[in-house]
Amino acid sequence: MKTMKPLLRTLFIPTMLFLGACACCEETVVAPPPPPPPAIVLPGLGDVFYDFDRSELRADAVEQLKTNANWIQANTTHNVIIEGHCDERGTSEYNLALGERRANSAKDYIVNLGVAPTRLKTVSFGEEKPFADGHNEEAWAQNRRAHFVAE
Amino acid sequence: MVQLFKRVVPGIIVLLFCLVVFPLTLSAAEAGEYIAIRKEGSGNIALVLDKLDANGKKESRFAQSLDTIMHDGLDFTKIFSLISPPLNVKDFSDKKNPVINFGALTSVGAEVYAGGSLTRKSGMINLDMKVYDASGSKLLLSKTYTGREEGLRSIGHAFCADLVELLTGKKSVFGSKIVFISNRTGFKEIYECDFDGFGVEPLTNLKSISMNPALSPDGKHLAFISFAPGRPTLCIKNLADGKIASVSKSGVSIDPGWRSNSEVAATLSLEGNQEIYLVNTDGSLSKRVTNNKSIDISPTFSPDGTKMAFVSSRNGLPQIFIQDIQSGLVKRLTFSGRYNTQPSWSPLGDKIAYTTWEKNGEINIFVINADGSGLMQLTQKSRENKSPSFSPDGEMIVYTSNRQGKEKVYVMSSKGGNERLLLQGDDVQTQPSWSLFR
């Protein structure tokens, strides 16, 4: 064990230097990391996503909304806020309106599944709080969403 | 009352001093005649703005500052071609009464000559200005402007305002304000600056997201959207006492636009659907204006308040519509472009500016006559240009552009051209709105 220590040390120092150098290089080239994800991700409350300039529910949103409705009905101590979000394109006033319609379409579906409307609040953030930072369709698709937050 | 004015128009006190002036020597007939001649030929007015005469060290320093203030102010309007005064513009053989050499002025192509002198008495500045028609050597204006030493900008701009009004027959932008959003503190707060970007001051400190500031026509109230209550809420701030009234009912509020000093319109989703309502300055509801299942946002009114242009998605993608407030009759205004938003009605009443999000990804500013004719594109090949708002004289448009990276406040002529950055800085600036007062 004693003979291993100097060996480890000799390996450790260059390794750290190498890693440090890499980190430096990365910082100069790559854009700053995206903001940390929301602190608590509740397993039963997932986001649903929307097509460009649309507030109608997509087919793939339905399963997630059923899951969300089940979670809300099982967790009666929590009320839920549904946030409508948009991608950065277009103009901010229109996106604020579109975001509200996205939140409302998700709310309406969940209410139809039997959740009391008094337990649901909607809000729009328009394009003000994007989840993904990029300026491409991959990021935009993630940002066109209804986000569920338990109170 | 004084406190109110201090908040609404910093420097108005100085302006009040400036109002203690000698009457114009110009007769209305002469001014009318001059404006009539100007209208014949288009283009800028060739102006020689002479250096101010001043005796004494301090006086000379103030005179130099005023020279720059007046030069920059007149240059900002883009109404003038400013010609450097020829060396022999004044004959000083009689030191007390220098004579203007009109021959020298016409030889450099000047149409108008403006010059004067500065004197100082117990901390007050007196600016004596004279304006001549260079070709006819006729005196067009003779006026004394008085103000405090700290208020040189107000003194100089009071003359600039008179000169523009004298030569164009229209009120100028001098004295007007621009409100806008900046993220310089890390939050989106509202700021105010002079028409030329000078003297940026914060108007909110809500440490949240603020959007779409708009000053009432008299400048007494500021309407805006704030996320501070947890959802976008219409706020109306009384600038005299700083109190904020908000529409505290449920739902989301979007993009206010003033109809008069007492009524502001905004989109509210009170009854589940987004509709435009008229709201009183105390936050109480006055009237519902739209009734349609689609998105209805961004009201902007004709100067007489009888008609409202707004954005609606009632035909699918967003377009600009005009609604008659009395009859409720709605007419579609824009047919070109698939995504038209952000209308702004000119204070002159004839034109509406708006933005089109184009297929190539650019957002560009257009103007169209209120009757749907005369569509004109003002910006192009400069990425995203947003949030147009007319100056009170209708001659300029303030807007934002990200042509150089971050979104910044710009101004241009309302006929297009003379596009320039208004505000320096490292911040992101959005949603500028020009005051109607000046």
Chai-1 contact restraints between the chains, C-beta under 6 A:
chainA,res_idxA,chainB,res_idxB,connection_type,confidence,min_distance_angstrom,max_distance_angstrom,comment,restraint_id
A,G90,B,W357,contact,1.0,0.0,6.0,A-B,restraint_1
A,T91,B,T341,contact,1.0,0.0,6.0,A-B,restraint_2
A,T91,B,Q342,contact,1.0,0.0,6.0,A-B,restraint_3
A,E93,B,I254,contact,1.0,0.0,6.0,A-B,restraint_4
A,E93,B,D255,contact,1.0,0.0,6.0,A-B,restraint_5
A,E93,B,I297,contact,1.0,0.0,6.0,A-B,restraint_6
A,E93,B,S298,contact,1.0,0.0,6.0,A-B,restraint_7
A,Y94,B,P318,contact,1.0,0.0,6.0,A-B,restraint_8
A,Y94,B,T341,contact,1.0,0.0,6.0,A-B,restraint_9
A,L96,B,I254,contact,1.0,0.0,6.0,A-B,restraint_10
A,A97,B,I254,contact,1.0,0.0,6.0,A-B,restraint_11
A,A97,B,Q274,contact,1.0,0.0,6.0,A-B,restraint_12
A,A97,B,I295,contact,1.0,0.0,6.0,A-B,restraint_13
A,A97,B,I297,contact,1.0,0.0,6.0,A-B,restraint_14
A,E100,B,V252,contact,1.0,0.0,6.0,A-B,restraint_15
A,V123,B,R231,contact,1.0,0.0,6.0,A-B,restraint_16
A,S124,B,V252,contact,1.0,0.0,6.0,A-B,restraint_17
A,E128,B,I209,contact,1.0,0.0,6.0,A-B,restraint_18
